[in-house]
């Protein structure tokens, strides 16, 4: 470069000028309040491990989640644990022995009384 040559402008400076013309993005996720989160659960939530009727495979069952929140909770568990989770009647069934992880997950969601069964 010679002494009189201009320094090339940054491509990011040009993009910064276009920022105001962009449409608004998706709404930001607002976590539910503690009262709304606790309203999803019964007074106590029972987490247990089972093998019966499942071909020797271990599953973790969660009882005490209200009916309107079960499917959403199963979806959250699938994403958080990286394993399968379904709703079977009044239970959420998670694949594998996930009792300790489920307890921590539920306590972080505001459940005050998590009982570990067998």
TIRO-2110 file (N, C-alpha, C; in Angstrom, 1 decimal):
// TIRO-2110
0.8, -1.2, 0.0, N, 1, A
0.0, 0.0, 0.0, CA, 1, A
0.9, 1.2, 0.0, C, 1, A
0.4, 2.2, -0.7, N, 2, A
1.1, 3.5, -0.7, CA, 2, A
0.6, 4.4, 0.4, C, 2, A
1.3, 5.4, 0.6, N, 3, A
1.0, 6.3, 1.7, CA, 3, A
-0.3, 7.0, 1.5, C, 3, A
-0.7, 7.3, 0.2, N, 4, A
-1.9, 8.0, -0.1, CA, 4, A
-3.1, 7.1, -0.3, C, 4, A
-3.0, 5.8, -0.3, N, 5, A
-4.1, 4.9, -0.5, CA, 5, A
-5.0, 4.8, 0.7, C, 5, A
-6.3, 4.6, 0.4, N, 6, A
-7.3, 4.5, 1.4, CA, 6, A
-7.3, 3.1, 2.0, C, 6, A
-7.6, 3.0, 3.2, N, 7, A
-7.7, 1.7, 3.9, CA, 7, A
-9.1, 1.1, 3.6, C, 7, A
-9.2, -0.2, 3.1, N, 8, A
-10.5, -0.7, 2.8, CA, 8, A
-11.4, -0.7, 4.0, C, 8, A
-12.7, -0.4, 3.8, N, 9, A
-13.7, -0.3, 4.9, CA, 9, A
-14.1, -1.7, 5.3, C, 9, A
-14.5, -1.9, 6.5, N, 10, A
-14.9, -3.2, 7.0, CA, 10, A
-16.3, -3.5, 6.5, C, 10, A
-16.5, -4.8, 6.1, N, 11, A
-17.8, -5.2, 5.6, CA, 11, A
-18.8, -5.2, 6.8, C, 11, A
-18.3, -5.3, 8.0, N, 12, A
-19.2, -5.3, 9.1, CA, 12, A
-19.8, -3.9, 9.4, C, 12, A
-19.1, -2.9, 9.0, N, 13, A
-19.6, -1.5, 9.2, CA, 13, A
-20.8, -1.3, 8.2, C, 13, A
-20.7, -1.9, 7.0, N, 14, A
-21.8, -1.7, 6.1, CA, 14, A
-23.0, -2.5, 6.6, C, 14, A
-22.8, -3.7, 7.2, N, 15, A
-23.9, -4.4, 7.8, CA, 15, A
-24.5, -3.7, 9.0, C, 15, A
-23.7, -3.1, 9.8, N, 16, A
-24.2, -2.3, 10.9, CA, 16, A
-25.2, -1.2, 10.5, C, 16, A
-24.9, -0.6, 9.4, N, 17, A
-25.8, 0.4, 8.8, CA, 17, A
-27.2, -0.2, 8.4, C, 17, A
-27.2, -1.4, 8.1, N, 18, A
-28.5, -2.1, 7.6, CA, 18, A
-29.3, -2.6, 8.8, C, 18, A
-28.7, -2.6, 10.0, N, 19, A
-29.4, -3.3, 11.1, CA, 19, A
-30.8, -2.7, 11.4, C, 19, A
-31.0, -1.5, 11.2, N, 20, A
-32.3, -0.8, 11.5, CA, 20, A
-33.4, -1.3, 10.5, C, 20, A
-33.0, -1.7, 9.3, N, 21, A
-33.9, -2.1, 8.3, CA, 21, A
-34.4, -3.5, 8.5, C, 21, A
-33.8, -4.3, 9.4, N, 22, A
-34.2, -5.7, 9.6, CA, 22, A
-35.5, -5.8, 10.3, C, 22, A
-36.3, -6.8, 10.0, N, 23, A
-37.6, -7.0, 10.7, CA, 23, A
-37.3, -7.5, 12.1, C, 23, A
-38.3, -7.3, 13.0, N, 24, A
-38.0, -7.8, 14.4, CA, 24, A
-38.0, -9.3, 14.4, C, 24, A
-37.2, -9.8, 15.2, N, 25, A
-37.0, -11.3, 15.4, CA, 25, A
-38.1, -11.9, 16.2, C, 25, A
-38.0, -13.2, 16.4, N, 26, A
-39.1, -13.9, 17.2, CA, 26, A
-39.1, -13.3, 18.6, C, 26, A
-40.2, -13.4, 19.3, N, 27, A
-40.3, -12.9, 20.7, CA, 27, A
-39.3, -13.7, 21.6, C, 27, A
-38.7, -13.0, 22.5, N, 28, A
-37.8, -13.7, 23.5, CA, 28, A
-38.6, -14.5, 24.4, C, 28, A
-38.0, -15.7, 24.8, N, 29, A
-38.7, -16.6, 25.7, CA, 29, A
-38.6, -16.0, 27.1, C, 29, A
-39.8, -15.9, 27.7, N, 30, A
-39.9, -15.4, 29.1, CA, 30, A
-40.2, -16.6, 30.0, C, 30, A
-39.3, -17.0, 30.9, N, 31, A
-39.6, -18.1, 31.8, CA, 31, A
-40.8, -17.9, 32.6, C, 31, A
-41.6, -18.9, 32.9, N, 32, A
-42.8, -18.8, 33.7, CA, 32, A
-42.5, -18.3, 35.1, C, 32, A
-43.4, -17.7, 35.8, N, 33, A
-43.2, -17.3, 37.2, CA, 33, A
-43.2, -18.5, 38.0, C, 33, A
-42.7, -18.4, 39.2, N, 34, A
-42.6, -19.6, 40.1, CA, 34, A
-44.0, -20.1, 40.4, C, 34, A
-45.0, -19.2, 40.6, N, 35, A
-46.3, -19.6, 40.9, CA, 35, A
-46.9, -20.4, 39.7, C, 35, A
-46.7, -20.0, 38.5, N, 36, A
-47.2, -20.7, 37.3, CA, 36, A
-46.5, -22.0, 37.1, C, 36, A
-45.2, -22.0, 37.4, N, 37, A
-44.4, -23.3, 37.3, CA, 37, A
-44.9, -24.3, 38.3, C, 37, A
-45.1, -23.9, 39.5, N, 38, A
-45.6, -24.8, 40.6, CA, 38, A
-47.0, -25.3, 40.3, C, 38, A
-47.8, -24.5, 39.6, N, 39, A
-49.2, -24.9, 39.4, CA, 39, A
-49.2, -26.1, 38.4, C, 39, A
-48.1, -26.5, 37.8, N, 40, A
-48.1, -27.6, 36.9, CA, 40, A
-48.0, -28.9, 37.7, C, 40, A
-47.7, -28.9, 38.9, N, 41, A
-47.4, -30.1, 39.7, CA, 41, A
-48.4, -30.2, 40.9, C, 41, A
-48.6, -31.5, 41.3, N, 42, A
-49.3, -31.8, 42.5, CA, 42, A
-48.5, -31.4, 43.7, C, 42, A
-49.0, -31.7, 44.9, N, 43, A
-48.3, -31.3, 46.1, CA, 43, A
-46.9, -32.1, 46.2, C, 43, A
-46.9, -33.3, 45.8, N, 44, A
-45.7, -34.1, 45.8, CA, 44, A
-45.6, -34.8, 44.4, C, 44, A
-44.4, -35.0, 43.9, N, 45, A
-44.1, -35.6, 42.7, CA, 45, A
-43.2, -36.9, 43.0, C, 45, A
-43.7, -38.0, 42.5, N, 46, A
-43.0, -39.3, 42.8, CA, 46, A
-42.2, -39.7, 41.5, C, 46, A
-40.9, -39.9, 41.7, N, 47, A
-40.0, -40.4, 40.7, CA, 47, A
-39.6, -41.8, 41.0, C, 47, A
-39.8, -42.7, 40.1, N, 48, A
-39.4, -44.1, 40.4, CA, 48, A
-38.8, -44.8, 39.2, C, 48, A
-38.2, -45.9, 39.5, N, 49, A
-37.5, -46.7, 38.4, CA, 49, A
-38.3, -48.0, 38.3, C, 49, A
-38.4, -48.5, 37.1, N, 50, A
-39.2, -49.7, 36.8, CA, 50, A
-38.6, -50.5, 35.7, C, 50, A
-38.8, -51.8, 35.7, N, 51, A
-38.4, -52.7, 34.6, CA, 51, A
-39.6, -53.6, 34.2, C, 51, A
-40.6, -53.7, 35.0, N, 52, A
-41.7, -54.7, 34.8, CA, 52, A
-42.5, -54.3, 33.5, C, 52, A
-42.7, -55.3, 32.7, N, 53, A
-43.5, -55.1, 31.5, CA, 53, A
-42.8, -54.4, 30.4, C, 53, A
-41.5, -54.2, 30.4, N, 54, A
-40.8, -53.4, 29.4, CA, 54, A
-39.6, -54.2, 28.8, C, 54, A
-39.7, -55.5, 28.8, N, 55, A
-38.7, -56.4, 28.2, CA, 55, A
-37.3, -56.3, 28.9, C, 55, A
-37.3, -56.0, 30.2, N, 56, A
-36.0, -55.9, 30.9, CA, 56, A
-35.3, -54.5, 30.8, C, 56, A
-35.9, -53.6, 30.1, N, 57, A
-35.4, -52.2, 29.9, CA, 57, A
-35.8, -51.4, 31.1, C, 57, A
-34.9, -50.6, 31.6, N, 58, A
-35.2, -49.7, 32.8, CA, 58, A
-35.8, -48.4, 32.3, C, 58, A
-36.8, -48.0, 33.0, N, 59, A
-37.4, -46.7, 32.7, CA, 59, A
-37.6, -45.9, 34.0, C, 59, A
-37.7, -44.6, 33.9, N, 60, A
-38.0, -43.8, 35.1, CA, 60, A
-39.4, -43.2, 34.9, C, 60, A
-40.2, -43.4, 35.9, N, 61, A
-41.6, -42.9, 35.8, CA, 61, A
-41.7, -41.7, 36.7, C, 61, A
-42.5, -40.7, 36.3, N, 62, A
-42.7, -39.5, 37.0, CA, 62, A
-44.2, -39.3, 37.2, C, 62, A
-44.7, -39.3, 38.4, N, 63, A
-46.1, -39.1, 38.7, CA, 63, A
-46.3, -37.8, 39.5, C, 63, A
-47.4, -37.2, 39.3, N, 64, A
-47.7, -36.0, 40.1, CA, 64, A
-47.6, -34.7, 39.2, C, 64, A
-47.6, -34.9, 37.9, N, 65, A
-47.6, -33.7, 37.0, CA, 65, A
-49.1, -33.6, 36.5, C, 65, A
-49.6, -32.4, 36.6, N, 66, A
-51.0, -32.2, 36.2, CA, 66, A
-51.2, -32.5, 34.7, C, 66, A
-52.4, -32.9, 34.4, N, 67, A
-52.8, -33.4, 33.0, CA, 67, A
-52.4, -32.4, 31.9, C, 67, A
-52.7, -31.2, 32.1, N, 68, A
-52.5, -30.2, 31.1, CA, 68, A
-51.0, -29.9, 30.8, C, 68, A
-50.2, -30.3, 31.8, N, 69, A
-48.7, -30.0, 31.6, CA, 69, A
-47.9, -31.2, 31.3, C, 69, A
-48.5, -32.4, 31.2, N, 70, A
-47.7, -33.6, 31.0, CA, 70, A
-47.0, -33.7, 29.7, C, 70, A
-47.7, -33.4, 28.6, N, 71, A
-47.1, -33.5, 27.3, CA, 71, A
-45.9, -32.5, 27.2, C, 71, A
-46.1, -31.3, 27.6, N, 72, A
-45.1, -30.2, 27.6, CA, 72, A
-43.9, -30.6, 28.4, C, 72, A
-44.2, -31.2, 29.6, N, 73, A
-43.1, -31.7, 30.5, CA, 73, A
-42.3, -32.8, 29.9, C, 73, A
-43.0, -33.7, 29.2, N, 74, A
-42.3, -34.9, 28.5, CA, 74, A
-41.4, -34.3, 27.4, C, 74, A
-41.9, -33.3, 26.7, N, 75, A
-41.0, -32.7, 25.7, CA, 75, A
-39.8, -32.0, 26.3, C, 75, A
-40.0, -31.3, 27.4, N, 76, A
-38.8, -30.7, 28.1, CA, 76, A
-37.8, -31.7, 28.5, C, 76, A
-38.3, -32.8, 29.1, N, 77, A
-37.4, -33.9, 29.5, CA, 77, A
-36.7, -34.5, 28.4, C, 77, A
-37.3, -34.7, 27.3, N, 78, A
-36.6, -35.3, 26.1, CA, 78, A
-35.5, -34.4, 25.7, C, 78, A
-35.7, -33.1, 25.7, N, 79, A
-34.7, -32.2, 25.2, CA, 79, A
-33.6, -32.1, 26.3, C, 79, A
-33.9, -32.0, 27.6, N, 80, A
-32.9, -31.9, 28.6, CA, 80, A
-32.1, -33.1, 28.8, C, 80, A
-32.6, -34.3, 28.7, N, 81, A
-31.9, -35.5, 29.0, CA, 81, A
-31.4, -36.2, 27.7, C, 81, A
-31.9, -35.8, 26.6, N, 82, A
-31.4, -36.5, 25.3, CA, 82, A
-31.8, -37.9, 25.2, C, 82, A
-33.0, -38.2, 25.7, N, 83, A
-33.5, -39.6, 25.6, CA, 83, A
-35.0, -39.5, 25.4, C, 83, A
-35.7, -40.6, 25.2, N, 84, A
-37.1, -40.7, 24.9, CA, 84, A
-37.9, -40.4, 26.2, C, 84, A
-39.0, -39.8, 26.1, N, 85, A
-40.0, -39.5, 27.2, CA, 85, A
-41.4, -39.5, 26.6, C, 85, A
-42.3, -40.3, 27.2, N, 86, A
-43.6, -40.3, 26.7, CA, 86, A
-44.6, -40.1, 27.8, C, 86, A
-45.9, -39.9, 27.5, N, 87, A
-46.9, -39.9, 28.5, CA, 87, A
-47.7, -41.1, 28.4, C, 87, A
-47.8, -41.9, 29.5, N, 88, A
-48.7, -43.1, 29.5, CA, 88, A
-49.6, -42.9, 30.7, C, 88, A
-50.9, -42.5, 30.3, N, 89, A
-51.9, -42.3, 31.4, CA, 89, A
-51.5, -41.2, 32.2, C, 89, A
-51.3, -41.4, 33.5, N, 90, A
-51.0, -40.3, 34.5, CA, 90, A
-49.5, -40.2, 34.7, C, 90, A
-48.7, -41.0, 34.0, N, 91, A
-47.3, -41.1, 34.2, CA, 91, A
-46.5, -40.5, 33.0, C, 91, A
-45.4, -39.9, 33.3, N, 92, A
-44.4, -39.6, 32.3, CA, 92, A
-43.3, -40.6, 32.4, C, 92, A
-43.0, -41.3, 31.3, N, 93, A
-42.1, -42.4, 31.2, CA, 93, A
-40.8, -41.9, 30.5, C, 93, A
-39.7, -42.0, 31.1, N, 94, A
-38.4, -41.5, 30.6, CA, 94, A
-37.5, -42.8, 30.4, C, 94, A
-36.9, -42.9, 29.3, N, 95, A
-36.1, -44.1, 29.0, CA, 95, A
-34.8, -44.0, 29.9, C, 95, A
-34.5, -45.2, 30.4, N, 96, A
-33.2, -45.3, 31.2, CA, 96, A
-33.4, -44.9, 32.7, C, 96, A
-32.4, -45.2, 33.5, N, 97, A
-32.4, -44.8, 34.9, CA, 97, A
-32.0, -43.4, 35.0, C, 97, A
-33.0, -42.5, 35.1, N, 98, A
-32.8, -41.0, 35.1, CA, 98, A
-33.3, -40.4, 36.4, C, 98, A
-33.3, -41.2, 37.5, N, 99, A
-34.0, -40.8, 38.8, CA, 99, A
-33.3, -39.5, 39.3, C, 99, A
-31.9, -39.6, 39.4, N, 100, A
-31.2, -38.4, 40.0, CA, 100, A
-31.3, -37.2, 39.1, C, 100, A
-31.2, -37.4, 37.8, N, 101, A
-31.4, -36.2, 36.9, CA, 101, A
-32.8, -35.7, 36.9, C, 101, A
-33.8, -36.5, 37.0, N, 102, A
-35.2, -36.1, 37.1, CA, 102, A
-35.4, -35.3, 38.3, C, 102, A
-34.9, -35.8, 39.4, N, 103, A
-35.1, -35.0, 40.7, CA, 103, A
-34.5, -33.6, 40.6, C, 103, A
-33.3, -33.5, 40.1, N, 104, A
-32.7, -32.1, 39.9, CA, 104, A
-33.5, -31.3, 39.0, C, 104, A
-34.0, -31.9, 37.9, N, 105, A
-34.8, -31.2, 36.9, CA, 105, A
-36.1, -30.6, 37.5, C, 105, A
-36.8, -31.5, 38.2, N, 106, A
-38.0, -31.1, 38.8, CA, 106, A
-37.8, -30.0, 39.9, C, 106, A
-36.8, -30.2, 40.7, N, 107, A
-36.5, -29.2, 41.8, CA, 107, A
-36.2, -27.8, 41.1, C, 107, A
-35.5, -27.8, 40.0, N, 108, A
-35.2, -26.6, 39.3, CA, 108, A
-36.4, -25.9, 38.8, C, 108, A
-37.5, -26.7, 38.6, N, 109, A
-38.7, -26.2, 38.1, CA, 109, A
-39.7, -25.7, 39.2, C, 109, A
-39.2, -25.9, 40.4, N, 110, A
-40.0, -25.3, 41.5, CA, 110, A
-40.8, -26.4, 42.4, C, 110, A
-40.6, -27.7, 42.1, N, 111, A
-41.3, -28.7, 42.9, CA, 111, A
-40.6, -28.7, 44.2, C, 111, A
-41.4, -28.6, 45.3, N, 112, A
-40.8, -28.6, 46.6, CA, 112, A
-40.6, -30.0, 47.2, C, 112, A
-41.5, -31.0, 46.9, N, 113, A
-41.4, -32.3, 47.4, CA, 113, A
-41.3, -33.3, 46.3, C, 113, A
-40.0, -33.8, 46.1, N, 114, A
-39.8, -34.9, 45.1, CA, 114, A
-39.5, -36.1, 45.9, C, 114, A
-40.2, -37.2, 45.7, N, 115, A
-40.0, -38.4, 46.4, CA, 115, A
-39.5, -39.4, 45.4, C, 115, A
-38.4, -40.1, 45.8, N, 116, A
-37.7, -41.1, 45.0, CA, 116, A
-38.3, -42.4, 45.4, C, 116, A
-39.0, -43.1, 44.6, N, 117, A
-39.6, -44.4, 44.9, CA, 117, A
-38.8, -45.5, 44.3, C, 117, A
-39.2, -46.8, 44.4, N, 118, A
-38.5, -47.9, 43.8, CA, 118, A
-39.3, -48.5, 42.7, C, 118, A
END
